[in-house]
Amino acid sequence: MTEDDLFDYLSPLWAMAMWGNKHYQIDNIIEANGMEALRKHFSDLIYGPTPIEKRWDNFRTRLKGVGPAIMSELLCKTYPDEFLLWNKKTYNGFSALEIPDLPRYEARLSGKTYVHLSETGKRLVEEARKRKIAEVSNLLELNSFIWQELQNIPDDCRSLPNLQEELAGTTPKESVFIHNDIRDKVAEIGRCLGFRAEVEKKVADGAIVDAIWEVTIGNMGRVIYVFEVQTSGSIDSLILNLMKAKNNKAVQGIVAVTDQRQIEKIKRETAVLPIKEEIKFWGYTEVLKVHESLQFVNESINRLGLVPLGL
């Protein structure tokens, strides 16, 4: 698979609909991971011999910028009888059908959860067959049916999760998934806003941060905003990384991205430090809501066809 092949593979996906310039987003995925890693892990995800639960978790751990929406769509379109396409619209449909214990955000979509959701989807397909609903004969057709028929459901008919609890990792693996998903979405928000955004970027000696937004302003040079995502582990490490990042004179803003409980703890820890007035805070749920809103806006604008699809 070449870089052009990867573009042809990913660009038609529904999960890419938010990007008018799909080359831009796919180029960022290539830059963040390298083609060798992308070839290896896409091949293993789609065709590997180990159980899908293990392949899913390994893919999510190793690659940056490729989340469950892309992963599940590729699996569903390759194996429409076996694997479910999972995204916000599928969540809406399953919620309308009152299926319990749904992950509101894909940050919590582990391999085990994905297998459970796929099995649930298979039962829905089987039920459709029993009821002679001809347009639902596999999981890909189930997804199309959900998109068409099960989106305009009032919120009071859905079982809404406690978002703060859902985004609290209960195992080290879950914490890694949540961390990586939030990190990638922070970068994607930056790109939507016109910044050059990167993940796991060195900005100063000893400071590799989770995400940056960068822009060049006329003759003023570079302006960088730094983001550190905290799901578990040492808060001291986060604070030290942000302090080191400030040694780069281009860094104009430092942001800790975490949950409300840890925000309060970080505020206490930094109360006597020089960066106490400089550090900003961004909650998980706010990041995900902003990302969802920008996704809706971009998809709506892209449907106008103002930007040629080949760009």
Secondary structure, DSSP 4 states (H G I P E B T S, - for coil): --HHHHHHHHTTSGGGTT-SSHHHHHHHHHHHH-HHHHHHHHHHHHH-SS-HHHHHHHHHHH-SS--HHHHHHHHHHH-TTT----SHHHHHHHHHTT-SS--SSGGG--HHHHHHHHHHHHHHHHHHHHTT-TT-SSHHHHHHHHHHHSS---GGGS----HHHHTS-SSHHHHHHHHHHHHHHHHHHHHHTT-EEEEEEEEETTEEEEEEEEEEEGGGEEEEEEEEE-SSS-HHHHHHHHHHHTTSTTEEEEEEEE-HHHHHHHHHHTTTSGGGGTEEEEEHHHHHHHHHHHHHHHHHHHTTT-S-TT-
